[in-house]
Amino acid sequence: MRESLKKLLAPALFVAALAFPLASEAQANHQHCRSGSVNARQGQQTARIRQGVRSGELTRRETQRLAAEQASIHTQEAFYRRSGGEFTPRERARVQRELKQSSRHIYRQKHDGQDRH
């Protein structure tokens, strides 16, 4: 019983840990999401993943894959911001493109008919 509980909670905790720093910023920047704020968009996507975990729409493996994709995008954005001292329009466009693709992945996984139950 304890092992099964750990298996169910592990993906949820992973996503929550990933989302925690982004969630507060996403709420603060909610109005800026349409203007192209990368952090706001990342926060929105992380919230969508968490909602999918809570509702059971996402399996453990889907959650892990989506969370890893979000972490990779976040790492890439951080690298761009550190290198060269500025986040160029070209780098921003690349991150936005990857976020758009990630958004499609989240949608597809949440609506693919598989669920945790």
Secondary structure, DSSP 8 states (H G I E B T S, - for coil): -HHHHHHHHHHHHHHHHHHHHHHHHHHHTGGGGGGT-HHHHHHHHHHHHHHHHHHT-S-HHHHHHHHHHHHHHHHHHHHHHHSTTS--HHHHHHHHHHHHHHHHHHHHHHTSS----
